[in-house]
Amino acid sequence: MQAPQHLLIDADDTLWENNIYFEEAFAQFVDFLNHSSLSAAEIRAVLDEIELANIRIYGYGSLNFARNLEQCYQRLAEREIRAEDLETVKSFALRILEQPLVLIDGVEETLERLHKRHELTLFTKGHPDEQRMKIDRSGLGRFFQHTAIVKEKDRASYEALVRERGLDPARTWMIGNSPKSDINPALEAGLNAVFVPHARTWALERTRLRRPGPGRLIVVDRFADLAEIF
Ligand SMILES: [Mg+2]
């Protein structure tokens, strides 16, 4: 691509590992709950229901996940619910905040190349303090001219970003691992998108890719492939 483009880039599970830590916390929760009849998948379904209801009120992030695990335990525990057990359950989620930040292969070198030719915006959703902490730990902040942390990445938030920055939709691309938050709403807002799949993407972010707008959709195997496109 010859002309400079506006690249909006997702963070969690695009630049660094994230959902694996939530999966580990969930596995610890299943062990601790030790349910007599429900499978891990059935427990997951209950948790998904709690998460979907709570996300609308509280949003994303580890602290909210701790609350969701606590409520799931209160709903499913087959023994007396003790305060210390609720603390244990919450600790599975709070430990996520202490996990090392692991960059995905090729990310740093690719950003190094991209930021010289294009304007890069980090576009992520979640708890602002938690997301900012991860950006700081990643050391990747230097490649981005802008950072936007929003409560939800939906069509309206993409349209707001385009309006506020005066971006030209034809030269603007959203790059990320989530069909639900990155690809479909960006295309709905008339932007282009690059889908970078991640094998461990959170189930609630997985939906079918749709082509609702005039924009282009490119699917790559890995983040490093972006260097050949842009
Ligand atoms: Mg993501």
Boltz pocket constraint, residues with backbone or C-beta under 6 A from the ligand:
constraints:
  - pocket:
      binder: B
      contacts: [[A, 10], [A, 11], [A, 12], [A, 13], [A, 14], [A, 176], [A, 177], [A, 178]]
      max_distance: 6.0
